[in-house]
Amino acid sequence: MRLTHVITALHTGGAERMLAHLSHAWAGQHTLHVVYLKPIDTLAGAFHPSTELCPIGLSGGSLGRLRGLYINTGAQSIHTHLVHADFLGLMAARGLGVPIFSTAHNAHFRTGGADAAFQLGYRALYSLLAPATEVVAISETVARHAQQAWGVQAGRLHTLLNPLHRPLPVLSQLQARAQLGISADAQVFTFIGRLEPQKGISYLLQALEILQKQGNEPYVYIVGQGSLSDQLRQQAAALGLADTGKLVFTGLTDAPGLYMAAADALVLPSLFEGLGNVLAEAFSVGIPVIASDIEGPAEIVKQGRTGLLVPPANPVALANAMRTLLHDPELTKTMGQQALAKAAQWPSIKMYADSLTTLYEQAQAKK
């Protein structure tokens, strides 16, 4: 089958990484074109070599170029991801007579006061502009929201948890800490993700300042890059966090598993998340998580069992949760064991790829 997936950019977020993993699962089975709009190709090297990567730019002529690409490549199924790609990709596919899909990665957009426009836009897209679109929700929470807020009928709504890919390298905690040059009994937290407003990293830095004033100075690795990279480093310096040498901004890395394995817990202080793939990845290495009590994380994190949930944008609550784990290693260990058991039940890349293939085939059979 000739598949075309459209995404806003090849950044390092969960949607982009999921698509890269799919390219390997589908190699030799489908012909895959991945179209991206913004000139960000950080993750390009993660795709299978057989994948045709197609940058088309984001400009006044993008709609025509994208529609032409659909036609010229003989796309048999079209699938879009993230806001820009959803609107442009679905509008370009109108009238082509091929099945079209859109993955709903988020239910909200809580930065910059844009959520109201986000909700109205998606309701118009799925109900009026592209009403034949089959919507793939990455969590039950997103699926309910798609029905209730965006008017997506149950018959064209599918819930598929994003698949679990354990981050490499696979190391024990002792091995990881030895590679990082820190002691075996160090206290370590890790954040992994894009350094963007959505992820709430500023609140993590404020929580670290609170902990530092209370005499707690764990190692904290902030893994990733983004538009806030410089701003967050400046904030850390202003808060006096850079002086200890225990707060490390790693930038992009090919070895996120190193920092995951070294940690006692993962911290994800996001303002909105449809799911939070990195939480499942943390479960897979047997560590608990501290996450914002919002739609996606609240669905998969069991409070006090696989992690701790705290109100978003609340550095005091975040500091309290981190301090709880710092002073209760037995709780941390127990939650890590339960997290590992949860990960064992998670769908694999192959399971996810097969589920999507089934949806594509069923949609084609209806045409």
C-alpha positions in Angstrom: 0.0 0.0 0.0 1.2 3.5 -0.8 0.9 5.6 2.4 1.5 9.3 2.8 1.8 10.8 6.3 1.9 14.5 6.7 3.4 16.1 9.8 4.3 19.7 10.8 8.1 19.1 11.2 10.6 16.3 11.9 11.2 17.6 15.5 12.0 15.3 18.4 8.5 15.1 19.9 6.5 12.0 20.6 4.4 12.2 17.4 7.5 12.5 15.2 9.4 9.7 17.0 6.3 7.4 16.7 6.2 8.0 12.9 9.9 7.2 12.7 9.4 3.9 14.5 6.5 3.1 12.2 8.7 3.6 9.1 10.9 0.7 10.3 7.9 -1.5 11.1 6.4 -0.9 7.7 9.6 -1.3 5.7 9.1 -3.9 2.9 5.3 -3.9 3.6 4.2 -0.4 2.5 5.6 2.4 0.4 5.8 5.3 2.8 6.1 9.1 2.0 6.5 11.4 5.0 5.7 15.0 4.1 6.8 17.8 6.5 6.0 21.4 6.3 8.4 23.4 8.5 12.2 23.2 7.7 13.0 21.2 10.8 14.5 17.8 10.0 16.3 17.0 13.3 14.8 13.5 13.3 15.3 12.7 9.6 18.1 10.2 10.3 15.7 8.1 12.5 13.5 7.0 9.6 14.1 3.8 7.7 16.1 4.4 4.5 13.3 3.3 2.3 11.1 6.1 3.6 10.7 9.0 1.1 11.0 12.2 3.1 9.3 15.2 1.4 9.9 18.7 2.7 7.4 21.0 1.0 7.6 24.2 3.1 4.8 26.2 4.8 3.8 29.0 2.5 1.0 30.2 0.3 1.6 27.5 -2.3 1.8 24.6 0.2 -1.7 23.4 -0.4 -1.2 23.0 -4.1 2.2 21.4 -3.7 0.8 18.9 -1.2 -2.2 18.0 -3.3 0.1 17.5 -6.3 2.3 15.2 -4.2 -0.7 13.1 -3.2 -1.6 12.7 -6.9 1.9 12.1 -8.3 2.8 9.5 -5.7 -0.5 7.7 -6.1 -1.3 7.9 -2.3 -3.7 5.1 -1.3 -4.1 6.4 2.2 -3.4 9.8 3.7 -2.7 10.4 7.4 -2.0 13.7 9.1 -0.4 14.7 12.5 -0.3 17.9 14.5 -2.1 21.2 13.9 -0.5 22.7 10.7 -0.4 19.3 9.0 -3.9 18.4 10.0 -5.5 21.5 8.5 -3.3 21.7 5.4 -3.1 18.0 4.8 -6.8 17.3 5.1 -7.8 20.2 3.0 -5.4 19.2 0.3 -6.9 15.7 0.3 -10.5 16.8 -0.3 -12.2 15.2 -3.3 -9.3 12.7 -4.1 -11.4 9.7 -3.2 -8.8 8.1 -0.9 -9.2 7.2 2.8 -7.9 10.1 5.0 -6.9 9.8 8.6 -5.9 12.3 11.3 -4.2 11.4 14.6 -5.5 13.5 17.5 -2.4 13.9 19.6 -3.8 16.5 22.1 -7.2 17.5 23.4 -6.1 21.0 24.5 -3.6 23.7 23.7 -2.9 25.5 27.0 -0.2 28.0 26.0 -0.6 31.6 24.9 -4.4 31.6 25.4 -4.9 29.7 22.2 -7.1 26.9 23.5 -10.4 28.5 22.4 -9.2 28.8 18.8 -7.8 25.3 19.0 -11.2 23.8 20.0 -13.2 25.8 17.4 -10.7 25.0 14.7 -10.8 21.3 15.2 -14.5 21.2 15.5 -14.8 23.0 12.2 -12.1 20.7 10.6 -13.6 17.4 11.7 -17.3 18.3 11.5 -17.4 20.7 8.5 -14.2 21.0 6.4 -13.2 17.3 6.4 -16.1 15.4 7.7 -15.1 12.0 6.2 -11.8 12.0 8.1 -11.2 9.0 10.3 -9.7 10.1 13.6 -7.2 8.1 15.6 -7.1 9.2 19.2 -4.0 8.4 21.2 -5.8 8.0 24.5 -9.4 7.4 25.8 -9.4 11.0 27.1 -8.6 12.4 23.7 -11.2 10.1 22.1 -13.9 11.3 24.5 -12.9 14.9 23.8 -13.0 14.4 20.0 -16.6 13.1 20.3 -17.9 15.7 22.8 -16.1 18.8 21.8 -15.3 18.3 18.1 -18.3 16.3 16.9 -16.4 13.2 15.7 -18.9 10.4 15.4 -18.1 7.1 17.1 -18.1 5.2 13.7 -15.1 7.1 12.5 -13.2 7.4 15.7 -10.5 4.9 16.7 -8.5 4.8 20.0 -4.9 3.5 19.7 -2.4 4.1 22.4 0.9 5.3 21.0 3.3 2.3 21.0 6.1 1.8 23.4 9.7 1.9 22.3 12.2 1.4 25.0 14.8 4.2 24.8 18.4 3.1 23.9 20.9 2.2 25.3 19.4 -0.4 27.6 21.5 -0.1 30.8 21.2 -0.8 34.5 21.1 2.1 36.8 24.6 1.4 38.0 25.9 1.2 34.5 24.2 4.5 33.5 25.5 6.3 36.6 29.0 5.1 36.0 28.9 6.4 32.4 27.7 9.8 33.7 30.4 9.9 36.4 28.0 10.1 39.4 27.9 7.9 42.4 25.7 4.8 42.7 23.8 6.3 45.6 23.1 9.7 43.9 19.6 11.1 43.8 18.6 11.7 40.2 15.6 13.1 38.2 15.3 13.3 34.5 13.2 15.3 32.1 13.1 14.2 28.4 11.3 16.2 25.8 11.2 19.3 23.7 12.1 22.5 25.5 8.9 24.3 24.6 6.3 26.1 26.6 3.9 23.1 26.5 6.4 21.0 28.7 6.3 23.4 31.7 10.1 23.1 32.3 10.1 26.6 33.9 8.1 25.2 36.8 10.6 22.4 37.2 13.3 24.9 37.6 11.3 26.8 40.2 10.7 23.5 42.1 14.4 22.9 42.1 15.0 26.3 43.6 12.5 25.4 46.4 14.3 22.0 47.0 17.7 23.7 47.1 16.6 26.1 49.7 15.4 23.2 51.8 18.8 21.5 51.5 17.9 19.0 48.8 20.2 19.0 45.7 19.5 16.0 43.5 21.0 15.6 40.0 18.6 16.8 37.3 19.2 16.0 33.7 17.1 18.1 31.2 17.3 16.2 27.9 16.3 17.8 24.7 16.3 21.1 22.9 13.8 23.7 21.6 12.9 27.3 21.4 13.3 27.8 25.1 16.8 26.3 25.4 18.6 29.6 26.0 15.8 31.1 28.1 15.7 28.1 30.5 19.5 28.1 30.9 19.3 31.8 31.8 16.5 31.1 34.3 18.5 28.4 35.9 21.4 30.7 36.3 19.2 33.5 37.8 17.8 31.0 40.3 21.3 29.9 41.4 20.8 26.4 40.1 23.8 26.4 37.8 26.2 26.8 40.7 25.9 23.3 42.0 26.8 21.5 38.9 23.9 19.1 39.4 21.6 20.6 36.9 22.6 19.5 33.4 21.1 20.6 30.1 22.2 17.8 27.8 20.8 19.1 24.5 19.8 16.6 21.9 21.2 13.1 22.4 21.1 9.8 20.6 21.1 8.0 24.0 18.1 9.1 26.0 18.1 5.7 27.6 21.3 6.6 29.4 19.6 9.5 31.3 16.4 7.5 31.8 18.2 4.5 33.3 20.3 6.7 35.6 17.2 8.3 37.1 15.2 7.5 40.2 12.2 9.1 38.5 11.1 10.9 35.4 9.5 14.4 35.7 7.0 15.7 33.1 5.5 19.0 34.3 3.5 19.6 31.0 0.7 22.0 30.7 -1.1 19.7 28.2 -0.5 16.1 26.9 -2.7 13.9 24.9 -0.8 10.9 26.4 2.9 11.5 27.1 4.9 8.8 25.4 7.9 9.4 27.6 5.9 8.2 30.6 5.5 4.8 29.1 9.2 4.8 28.2 10.0 5.5 31.9 7.8 2.7 33.0 9.7 0.4 30.6 13.0 1.0 32.5 11.3 0.5 35.8 11.2 4.0 37.2 8.1 5.9 38.5 7.1 9.3 37.1 6.1 12.7 38.5 3.6 14.2 36.0 1.0 17.0 35.8 -2.5 15.9 36.7 -3.9 16.6 33.2 -5.7 14.6 30.6 -3.1 12.2 29.2 -0.8 11.5 32.2 -3.9 11.1 34.5 -5.1 8.3 32.3 -2.0 6.2 32.5 -0.3 7.1 35.8 -1.9 5.5 38.9 -1.4 7.9 41.8 0.9 6.5 44.4 1.3 3.2 42.4 3.2 4.0 39.2 3.9 7.7 40.0 2.8 10.9 41.5 0.4 13.4 39.9 0.6 17.1 40.7 -1.4 20.2 39.6 0.1 21.8 36.5 2.0 25.0 36.7 2.5 24.5 40.5 6.2 24.5 41.4 5.4 24.0 45.1 3.4 20.9 44.5 6.0 19.6 42.1 8.8 20.2 44.7 6.8 18.4 47.3 6.4 15.4 45.1 10.1 15.3 44.3 10.9 15.6 47.9 8.6 12.7 48.7 10.7 10.4 46.4 14.0 11.8 47.7 13.1 10.8 51.2 11.3 7.6 50.6 13.4 5.3 48.4 11.3 2.3 49.3 8.2 4.0 47.8 10.3 4.9 44.7 11.4 1.3 44.3 7.9 -0.1 44.8 6.3 2.3 42.3 9.1 1.5 39.8 8.3 -2.2 40.0 4.6 -1.5 39.4 5.5 0.8 36.5 7.6 -2.0 34.9 4.6 -4.3 35.1 2.4 -1.6 33.5 4.9 -1.3 30.6 4.7 -5.0 29.9 1.0 -4.5 29.0 1.8 -1.7 26.5 1.3 -2.2 22.8 4.5 -2.7 20.8 5.5 -0.8 17.6 4.5 -3.9 15.6 1.1 -4.2 17.2 0.5 -0.5 16.5 1.7 -0.7 12.9 -0.6 -3.7 12.3 -3.6 -2.0 13.9 -3.1 1.0 11.6 -2.7 -1.2 8.5 -6.0 -2.9 9.4 -7.7 0.5 9.6 -6.3 1.5 6.2 -7.4 -1.7 4.6 -10.9 -1.5 6.1 -11.2 2.1 4.9 -10.1 1.1 1.4 -12.6 -1.7 1.3 -15.4 0.9 1.9 -14.4 3.0 -1.1 
